[in-house]
Amino acid sequence: MKKYTFTDKKDTRSGFGAGIAELGRSNPKVIALCADLVASLKLDTFIKENPERFIQVGIAEANMIGVSAGLALSGYIPYATTFANFGSGRVYDQIRQSVAYSGTNVKICVSHAGLTLGEDGATHQILEDLAMMRAMPEMTVINPCDYNQTKAATIAIADYNGPVYLRFGRPVMPIFTADDQKFEIGKAWTVNEGKDVSIFATGHLVWEAILAGEILEQEGIDAEIINIHTIKPLDNEAILKSASKTRCVVTAEEHQLNGGLGDAVCQLLSRNMPTPVEMIGVNNSFGESGTPAQLMEKYGLNAKSIVESVRKVIARK
């Protein structure tokens, strides 16, 4: 197995902050909007360097989506930023009508997604946002795995013409992808090639999949690990190619089992290549308060659970 190490840890939201700051210097059409969460979204540098291209809408997320749609129709590239719970569930109707249905070039960029929001608890730990956005026609859905990939994705979506939902998080995580990477929307990244099982992971669970791969290697199991950073459009070719080789699959995501990456992979496989699948995710429950590490352990979103699921799915081959 290819070895991945890291020399630094950062939160993925800081990758977004670095990416939009770089866009502020290179793309005059980029405008940042925020719903009273500037520090949490790491917008300070962008605002300092481009005060005329920042709009503070206050705690009015629905209004922010409407303003963003208007800016997009005027030729700008608006980045609407807030917490994931407020940027999906609270404004679903506005996104559906003014962004997706209207085909406006709005980038909805949201932080503090999933259980790893931590102590703020269940009311803020949205675990169904990928399902909602994935079901939305015309919406591109991206969930990068570390600081560098989030920065690269933030920059890349400015060149994509259409609605985007970009999801990232609060906890400090290992940085293990290249700092000069080219981010390709809809193109999965093969972290490690293997022959015994395919592990398709997204977001924070990619690093846990890498740790699981190291444990499995000691057991003589050669895991193929693929980072599905784009939930929609899904890289069907990469998934089918891997599953055809290994003949069994594990998916891993910081999201409800219903409607997320696992469901997307299962839909694809059931139509093209029926394959045994085990899914790592939150099983039909809300979150709760706790540290990110405590919550990931309690809800089974870690390397240990991935290893256990790999053993199960290989036995089903």
C-alpha positions as CSV (number, residue, x, y, z in Angstrom):
1,M,0.0,0.0,0.0
2,K,1.2,3.5,-0.8
3,K,2.2,5.3,2.4
4,Y,0.7,8.7,3.2
5,T,2.2,10.9,5.8
6,F,1.5,14.5,6.9
7,T,3.6,17.2,8.4
8,D,0.7,19.6,9.2
9,K,-3.0,19.6,10.2
10,K,-5.5,22.3,9.3
11,D,-9.3,22.6,9.0
12,T,-10.8,22.3,5.6
13,R,-12.6,25.6,6.1
14,S,-9.2,27.3,6.1
15,G,-8.6,25.7,2.8
16,F,-11.7,27.5,1.5
17,G,-10.4,30.8,3.0
18,A,-7.1,30.4,1.3
19,G,-8.8,29.5,-2.0
20,I,-11.2,32.4,-2.1
21,A,-8.4,34.8,-1.1
22,E,-6.4,33.6,-4.1
23,L,-9.5,34.1,-6.3
24,G,-9.9,37.6,-5.0
25,R,-6.5,38.4,-6.4
26,S,-7.0,36.7,-9.8
27,N,-10.7,36.9,-10.7
28,P,-12.4,40.3,-10.4
29,K,-15.8,38.7,-10.9
30,V,-15.7,36.7,-7.7
31,I,-17.9,38.3,-4.9
32,A,-18.1,36.8,-1.4
33,L,-21.3,37.0,0.6
34,C,-21.7,35.8,4.2
35,A,-24.5,35.4,6.7
36,D,-22.8,36.9,9.8
37,L,-20.1,34.2,10.0
38,V,-17.0,35.8,8.6
39,A,-14.5,34.4,11.1
40,S,-16.0,30.9,10.9
41,L,-15.8,30.9,7.1
42,K,-12.2,32.3,7.1
43,L,-13.1,35.3,4.9
44,D,-10.9,37.8,6.6
45,T,-8.1,37.9,4.0
46,F,-10.5,38.2,1.1
47,I,-12.4,41.0,2.8
48,K,-9.2,42.9,3.7
49,E,-8.0,42.8,0.2
50,N,-11.3,43.2,-1.6
51,P,-13.7,45.2,0.7
52,E,-15.7,46.3,-2.3
53,R,-16.4,42.7,-3.3
54,F,-17.8,41.5,0.0
55,I,-21.5,41.6,1.1
56,Q,-22.5,41.0,4.7
57,V,-26.2,40.1,4.6
58,G,-26.5,39.3,8.3
59,I,-28.5,36.4,9.7
60,A,-30.7,36.3,6.5
61,E,-29.6,33.3,4.6
62,A,-32.6,33.2,2.2
63,N,-31.9,36.8,1.3
64,M,-28.3,35.9,0.7
65,I,-29.3,33.2,-1.9
66,G,-31.6,35.7,-3.7
67,V,-28.9,38.4,-3.8
68,S,-26.4,35.8,-5.0
69,A,-28.7,34.8,-7.9
70,G,-29.1,38.4,-8.9
71,L,-25.3,38.9,-8.9
72,A,-24.9,35.8,-11.0
73,L,-27.4,37.1,-13.5
74,S,-25.4,40.3,-13.7
75,G,-22.3,38.4,-14.7
76,Y,-20.6,38.0,-11.3
77,I,-19.5,34.8,-9.6
78,P,-21.0,34.9,-6.1
79,Y,-19.7,32.7,-3.3
80,A,-22.5,32.5,-0.7
81,T,-21.1,31.3,2.6
82,T,-22.5,30.1,5.9
83,F,-22.8,27.0,8.0
84,A,-23.9,23.8,6.1
85,N,-27.2,23.6,8.1
86,F,-28.2,27.1,7.2
87,G,-26.9,26.9,3.6
88,S,-28.9,23.8,2.7
89,G,-31.9,23.1,5.0
90,R,-32.8,26.6,5.9
91,V,-32.7,27.9,2.3
92,Y,-33.8,24.8,0.3
93,D,-36.6,26.6,-1.4
94,Q,-34.5,29.6,-2.4
95,I,-31.8,27.3,-3.8
96,R,-34.3,25.3,-5.7
97,Q,-36.1,28.2,-7.3
98,S,-33.5,30.9,-7.7
99,V,-30.3,28.8,-8.2
100,A,-31.0,25.3,-9.5
101,Y,-34.2,25.8,-11.5
102,S,-33.0,29.1,-12.8
103,G,-29.5,27.8,-13.6
104,T,-27.7,30.7,-12.0
105,N,-23.9,30.5,-11.5
106,V,-24.0,30.6,-7.7
107,K,-21.4,28.8,-5.5
108,I,-22.9,27.8,-2.2
109,C,-19.9,27.2,0.1
110,V,-20.7,25.8,3.5
111,S,-18.7,25.0,6.6
112,H,-19.3,23.1,9.9
113,A,-20.9,20.1,8.2
114,G,-21.4,16.7,9.8
115,L,-20.8,15.4,13.2
116,T,-17.4,16.9,13.5
117,L,-19.0,20.3,14.1
118,G,-18.7,18.9,17.6
119,E,-20.0,20.6,20.7
120,D,-22.6,22.8,19.0
121,G,-24.8,19.7,18.8
122,A,-27.5,18.1,16.7
123,T,-29.3,21.3,15.7
124,H,-26.2,22.4,13.8
125,Q,-24.7,19.0,12.8
126,I,-26.5,18.6,9.5
127,L,-26.1,15.1,8.2
128,E,-28.6,15.2,5.3
129,D,-27.3,18.1,3.2
130,L,-25.5,15.9,0.5
131,A,-28.8,14.0,0.0
132,M,-30.8,17.3,-0.4
133,M,-28.3,18.8,-2.8
134,R,-27.7,15.6,-4.7
135,A,-31.4,15.3,-5.4
136,M,-31.5,18.9,-6.7
137,P,-31.5,19.0,-10.6
138,E,-28.5,20.9,-12.1
139,M,-26.6,21.0,-8.8
140,T,-22.9,20.0,-8.6
141,V,-22.0,18.6,-5.1
142,I,-18.4,18.6,-3.9
143,N,-17.0,17.3,-0.5
144,P,-13.2,17.6,-0.4
145,C,-11.0,15.7,2.0
146,D,-8.3,18.0,3.3
147,Y,-7.0,21.6,3.4
148,N,-5.2,21.4,0.1
149,Q,-8.0,19.8,-1.8
150,T,-10.6,22.2,-0.4
151,K,-8.4,25.1,-1.6
152,A,-8.0,23.6,-5.0
153,A,-11.8,22.9,-5.3
154,T,-12.6,26.5,-4.2
155,I,-10.5,27.8,-7.0
156,A,-11.7,25.3,-9.6
157,I,-15.4,26.0,-9.2
158,A,-15.0,29.6,-10.3
159,D,-14.3,28.3,-13.8
160,Y,-17.3,26.0,-13.8
161,N,-20.5,27.7,-15.1
162,G,-23.4,26.4,-13.0
163,P,-24.7,25.9,-9.4
164,V,-22.3,24.3,-7.0
165,Y,-22.6,23.1,-3.4
166,L,-19.2,22.9,-1.8
167,R,-19.0,21.3,1.7
168,F,-16.2,21.5,4.2
169,G,-15.6,21.3,7.9
170,R,-14.4,22.7,11.2
171,P,-12.0,20.1,12.7
172,V,-8.3,20.2,12.2
173,M,-7.4,17.3,9.9
174,P,-4.1,15.9,8.4
175,I,-3.0,17.5,5.1
176,F,-2.0,14.6,2.8
177,T,-2.9,15.8,-0.7
178,A,-0.5,17.8,-2.9
179,D,-0.5,21.6,-2.5
180,D,-0.2,22.0,-6.3
181,Q,-2.9,19.6,-7.3
182,K,-5.3,20.3,-10.1
183,F,-8.9,19.7,-9.0
184,E,-11.2,18.1,-11.6
185,I,-14.9,18.2,-10.9
186,G,-16.4,14.8,-11.3
187,K,-13.1,13.0,-11.4
188,A,-12.3,10.6,-8.5
189,W,-8.8,10.3,-7.1
190,T,-7.3,6.9,-6.6
191,V,-5.5,7.1,-3.3
192,N,-4.3,3.5,-3.4
193,E,-4.6,0.7,-5.9
194,G,-5.7,-2.7,-4.6
195,K,-7.3,-5.9,-5.6
196,D,-9.3,-7.3,-2.7
197,V,-11.9,-4.6,-1.8
198,S,-12.8,-1.1,-3.0
199,I,-13.2,1.6,-0.4
200,F,-15.0,4.7,-1.7
201,A,-14.7,7.5,0.8
202,T,-15.5,11.2,0.9
203,G,-14.6,14.2,3.0
204,H,-13.0,13.6,6.4
205,L,-13.5,9.8,6.0
206,V,-10.8,9.6,3.3
207,W,-8.0,9.9,5.9
208,E,-9.8,7.3,8.0
209,A,-9.9,5.0,4.9
210,I,-6.2,5.4,4.6
211,L,-5.6,4.4,8.2
212,A,-8.0,1.5,7.7
213,G,-6.0,0.4,4.6
214,E,-2.8,0.3,6.7
215,I,-4.5,-2.0,9.2
216,L,-5.9,-4.2,6.5
217,E,-2.5,-4.5,4.8
218,Q,-1.2,-6.1,8.0
219,E,-4.0,-8.7,7.7
220,G,-3.1,-9.5,4.1
221,I,-6.0,-7.5,2.6
222,D,-5.1,-5.3,-0.4
223,A,-7.6,-2.4,-0.3
224,E,-8.2,0.0,-3.2
225,I,-9.0,3.4,-1.7
226,I,-10.7,6.0,-3.9
227,N,-11.5,9.6,-2.9
228,I,-15.0,10.5,-4.2
229,H,-14.7,14.2,-3.7
230,T,-17.5,14.9,-6.2
231,I,-20.7,13.3,-5.1
232,K,-22.5,14.7,-8.2
233,P,-21.7,14.2,-11.0
234,L,-20.4,10.8,-9.8
235,D,-17.3,9.3,-11.5
236,N,-19.2,6.3,-12.7
237,E,-16.3,5.0,-14.7
238,A,-13.9,4.9,-11.8
239,I,-16.3,3.2,-9.5
240,L,-17.3,0.6,-12.0
241,K,-13.7,-0.1,-13.0
242,S,-12.7,-0.6,-9.3
243,A,-15.7,-2.7,-8.4
244,S,-15.2,-4.9,-11.4
245,K,-11.7,-5.7,-10.1
246,T,-12.4,-6.2,-6.4
247,R,-16.0,-7.5,-6.6
248,C,-16.9,-5.9,-3.2
249,V,-17.3,-2.4,-1.9
250,V,-17.3,-0.3,1.3
251,T,-18.5,3.3,1.3
252,A,-17.6,5.8,4.0
253,E,-19.0,9.3,4.6
254,E,-19.8,11.7,7.4
255,H,-23.5,11.9,6.5
256,Q,-26.7,9.9,6.8
257,L,-26.7,6.5,5.1
258,N,-29.8,7.6,3.3
259,G,-29.2,9.7,0.2
260,G,-25.4,10.3,0.3
261,L,-22.4,8.7,-1.3
262,G,-23.3,5.1,-0.3
263,D,-26.7,5.4,-1.9
264,A,-25.2,6.9,-5.1
265,V,-22.7,4.1,-5.4
266,C,-25.4,1.5,-4.7
267,Q,-27.7,2.9,-7.4
268,L,-24.9,2.8,-9.9
269,L,-23.8,-0.7,-9.0
270,S,-27.3,-2.1,-8.9
271,R,-28.0,-0.9,-12.5
272,N,-24.7,-2.0,-13.9
273,M,-22.9,-4.5,-11.8
274,P,-24.6,-5.9,-8.7
275,T,-21.9,-6.1,-6.0
276,P,-21.8,-6.7,-2.2
277,V,-21.7,-3.3,-0.4
278,E,-21.2,-2.2,3.2
279,M,-21.9,1.4,4.1
280,I,-20.3,3.6,6.8
281,G,-22.4,6.6,7.8
282,V,-24.9,7.8,10.4
283,N,-27.9,5.4,10.5
284,N,-31.1,7.3,10.7
285,S,-30.3,9.5,13.8
286,F,-29.4,13.0,14.7
287,G,-26.1,13.9,16.2
288,E,-25.3,15.2,19.7
289,S,-22.8,17.3,21.6
290,G,-19.3,16.0,22.0
291,T,-15.8,16.4,20.7
292,P,-15.3,15.5,17.0
293,A,-13.2,12.4,18.0
294,Q,-15.8,11.3,20.5
295,L,-18.6,11.6,18.0
296,M,-16.8,9.8,15.2
297,E,-16.0,7.0,17.6
298,K,-19.6,6.7,18.9
299,Y,-21.2,6.8,15.4
300,G,-18.6,4.5,13.9
301,L,-17.1,7.0,11.4
302,N,-13.5,5.9,11.7
303,A,-10.9,3.5,10.5
304,K,-12.0,0.7,13.0
305,S,-15.5,0.6,11.5
306,I,-14.1,0.7,8.0
307,V,-11.9,-2.3,8.8
308,E,-14.9,-4.2,10.3
309,S,-17.0,-3.5,7.2
310,V,-14.3,-4.7,4.9
311,R,-14.1,-8.0,6.7
312,K,-17.9,-8.3,6.4
313,V,-18.1,-7.5,2.7
314,I,-15.2,-9.7,1.7
315,A,-17.0,-12.6,3.4
316,R,-20.0,-11.9,1.2
317,K,-18.1,-12.1,-2.1
